[in-house]
């Protein structure tokens, strides 16, 4: 049975699922218009997340679905995106010029979190968003290397605030820009949290849709400071498939849930190894770690990313995969994951601050 009214077409559009997105179109977008007349359908849709590189394929997908349901012989689909500012913790004000802060965290080191963070930031930027990247790993900053800014220093006009450095279309800040690369950060907890606060609040961020924070591993001072002092829209947990990584990832997820920071989902990194010679894929770290965490905690599995030597080489050279090899399968995996992350964030309201408890350390 074909649909015959604009209202029916609108309801049908809300039920469509876009390729690579878990939620339906009605959850992550707004149907601006849906007109059907004389065998022609015209629809306008505004998504709540950036996805410019996918628009062409998604227009075809939507047009095909509408044509099949309505019998229309001509379907015109207009897609756009609008990123709003989502709510933050109670008693905290959103950062000026930053609409959404997303923390990328892990329960343990060695899971490729920093590589994931920079490629997610680049993927959002490639899809049309304005993106900043804050390296919050005070003891082991790696983003200066990954974005090719080793040895660079931020500038200041007034001696009180700093301008972020720019690379690959991102605004970037890290403690690594302020200290010698070989200098060990022999700091106690209060000094570390103070440094994070200064990097965040004394940087002149400019009109960002998203700030991606590359968190240090674990559940210590930085994580508590983030939950108490940083206006966060959501957090993403990075794990690898093997049991030992998944166990620690569970602890990290549970900590953020305990302090009521929304969990946008889990990313399984190094999901399968891709041979650079023949392209054969093998799950050398096992399977199911990310799926199990997502299922047990009732959160989304945002994506599964490959273990590929080229990803490491590109990050080490200061040209991460999404920027240096945008047509590769690995870059597409990062873009798909970033879109799902942003889509999951778009489900949250503008203000959920009442859900956040006061955190007391005894």
N, C-alpha and C positions, 0 to 999 in steps of 0.2 A: 504494500500500500504506500503510495507516495504522499508526501506532505503537501498541504495546499494552502496554509496560512503562514503569515509572517511570524506569528507567535509560535506555531509548531516548529518552524525552521529555527527560531531562536533557541527553543528548548532542545532541539536535536543538536545544535552546535555546542551547547553546554556539555553534552555527553561525549563528545569526540575526545579521544586521547591522541596527543601529538607524539610522533615517533621519538622515543628516548625519554619521555616525561611520564612519570608514574601517575600523576593526577590528571583528572579530566579538564577540558578547556574551561568549563564553568568555574572550576576551583582556582585556576591560576591566571585567568583572564576575564575580561569584561566584553560582552557582546554589545558593541556600540550600535550596530544597525544590522538588520536582517530583512531584506525586501525580496519578495517573490512576485513576479508579474510577467505574463506572456512568455513563459518558458525561460525567463532570465532571472537569476538570483544574484543579489548583491549583498555581500556581508562585510562588515568592518569589525575588527577584533583588536582590542588593546590588551596586550599581555602585561603581567606584573613583574616581568624580568626581562633582561636583554637576551636577544637571540638572533641578531641580524644575519649571521652566516647561515642560519637554518631557515630563514624566511621563505626562500624560493621553494625548497622542498616541502615545507609545511603548507604553503599556499596550494601547491598541487595536491597534497594529501587532503586538505579540507575541501577543496573544490571537487575532488573525486567523490568524497563521501557525501557532499551535498547533492551532487548530480545524481548519484545512485538513489538517494532517498526522496528527492523531489521530482525527478524526471526532467529537471531543467537542462536545457541543451547549452546554455551559456552561464557560467558561474564566475563572477568576479570577486576575488578575495583580497581585502586590504588588511595588512598586519602592521601593528606598531607596538612599541613598548613604552611603559611609564614606570619608573622605579620610585616608590614612595619611601619615606622614612618610617621605619617600624619602631615600636616601643622599646624602651630600655628599662633597667632596674629602677625600682622605687628610690626616690630622693637623688637620683642622678639626672643631670641634664645631658641631652645629646651633644656631641661635639659640634662646634661650629663648622659649617662647610662639609660635614660628613653625615650622609643619610643613614648608612647602615654599617655597623662593625661586625665582622664575622671572624671568630677565632678558629684557627686550625690547630688542633691539639692532638696529643697522643699519650698513651699511658707509659710508653717507654721510648728510648732512643733507638735509632737504627731502622726505623720503618719508612724512611724517606719522606717524612713530614714536610721538611723545608722545600724539597723538590716539588711535592704536591702543591704546597702553598703558592709558590711563585708561578707555577703553571696554571693553577686555578685563577690567579689574579690576571695573568695574560689572556686566559680564555675569556674571562668576563670583558676585558678591554677589547678583544677582537670582536666581540658581539655587540660593541657599541657603548659600553659603560665607561664611566670615569672611575678609575680605580687607584687606590693607594695600597702600599705594602709596608707594614711595620714589622721589623724584625725584633721580637720581644725576647729572643734568646740571648740574654745579656752575657752569659758565660761563654757561649759558643756561637757568635753571630756568623751566619753563612750567606745571608742574602747579598752583601756587597760583592762576593765572588760570583754568585749565581746571576746577577744582573750586570756584571762587567764594570763595577764601580770601585774596585779596590784602589785605595789611595786617595779617593776623592773626599772632599770635605764640604759640609754644608756652609752656606753663607748666611749672614745676618745683617739686617739694616739698622736694628736698634740695640743690639747686644742682649736682647731678652728672648727673642724668638728666632727660630731657624727656618730657612726655606728648605723644603724637601728636595732631594736630588731627583733627577728624572732619567729614566732609562726604559727603553722598549715600550714607551707609551704609559709607563707607570710613574706615580709619585712614590718615592722610596725614602725610608728613614731607618737607621740602625745604629746601635752603639758602635758598630764596626767602623762607622765614618768618623768617630770622635776619638778613637784610640789607635795605637799602633797595632797592626795585625798580629804581631808576635807577643804583644803584652798580655799576660794572664790577668783575668779579672778576679783578683783575690778580695772579694767583697762579701760582707755578711748580708743577711736577708734584707734589713732595712735599706741598705744602700742600693740593692738590686731593685727593690720595689720603687724607690725614689727615682732611680734612673728610668724605669719604665714610664712612670708618671710624667717625667719631664719630656721624654721622647714623644709621648702622645700629645700632651697639652701645649708644649712649647714649639711644636712644629706648625708652620703655616700651611696646613692642608687647604687645597683649593677645590671646592665644589665636587666632592666625591660621592658617587652613587654607593660605592662599597669601599671599605677599608678591610683588607685581609691582614690579620695579625698572625704571624708565624710564632706560635708559642713554644717555649722550651718543653721538653718531655716531663712527665710526672704530675704530681698533685701537690706542689709546694707553695712557696711564697708568691711566685708570680701568678699562679692560678688563683690564689685567694685574693690577691690585689686586683686581678682582672674582674672577679665577681663582685668585689666591694666598691671599686673606684672607677672602673672603665665601663661606659655605657654600651653594653653589648647587645646586639640583636639576636645572635645565635652562635652556636659552636658546632664545628664538624670534628668528628673523631676519626683519625687515620690509624689503620691497623694493617698487619699483613696476615695471611691465612693461617699461619701455624699457631698452635695452641698457646705457647708462651707469650706471644704478642697479643693474642686475643684476651688472655687473662688480664694483662695490664691495661688494655684498652677498656675493658669492662670497668675497671676501677676508675679510670679517668672519666668515663661516661657517667658513672654513678655519682662522682663528686660534683660534676656540673649540674646533674639533675637535682642533687641534694640542695644546691644553692639556687635552684629554680631558673637557671639559664637555659633557654630553649635549645634542645638538641636538634639540629637540622638533619642529621643523619650520620651514617658511617661510610667511610671510603676504604675499600680494600685495595691496598697498594701491593705491587709485586705479585699480582694474582696468578699470572702465568708467565713463564720465561719464554721470550721470543728469540730463537736462534738467529743471529745476524747473517749466517751463511745460507740457511735453507728456509728460514721463516717458520720452522716447526715450533709449536707451542707446547709447553709442558708445565704442570703445576708443581714445581720443585719444592715449594714451601707448603704443600698440602692444599686442601680445599675446604671451603665452608666456614672459615673463621668469621668473615664479615657477615655472611648470611645468618649465622647463629646469633651474633650480637644483635643484629637488627631485629631478628625475630624475638629474642628473649626480652629486649628492652622496648619493643614495639616502636621502632624508629625506621626510617627509610634507609635502604642500602643505596647510596647515591651513585655509586659506580665501582667498577673493578678496573684497575689500571695495570698495565703490563710491566714486567721486569725486562728491560731492554738495555743493553750496554750503551746504546746510542743516547738514551735519556740521561744517563750518568755523564757521558762525554760532553753532551751539549750543556748541561748545567755547570759542569766544571769549567767550561770555556767561557762562561758568561753569556751564553745564548741558549736559554732553555727551549725545550722541544716545541712548544706552541708558537714561539717566535721564530725559531730557526728552521723548522720543518713543518709548516702549518698544514701541509697536505698529507702528512703521514697518518697512519692508523693510530699511533700513540697520541698525536695532537688531537685527533678527533675524539679519542677516549676522554682526554682532559676537558674538551669543550662540552661533550655530552654530560660529564659529571658536574661541571660548573653550572650548566643550565639547570640541571636537576636540583643542585644546591640552592640556586637563586629562586627557582620555582617553589621549593619547600619553604623558603623564607617568605615568599609572597603570600603564603597562606596565613601568616600571622597578622594580627591586627596592628593598627597604628599605636595602640596603647594597651599593654598588658602589664603595666608596672605594678598593679595591685597584687600580682601573684608572687612578688619577690619578698622573701622574708628578710628580716634584719639578721645579719650574720654576726654571731658572738663567738669569739675565740676564748675558750676557758683554759 
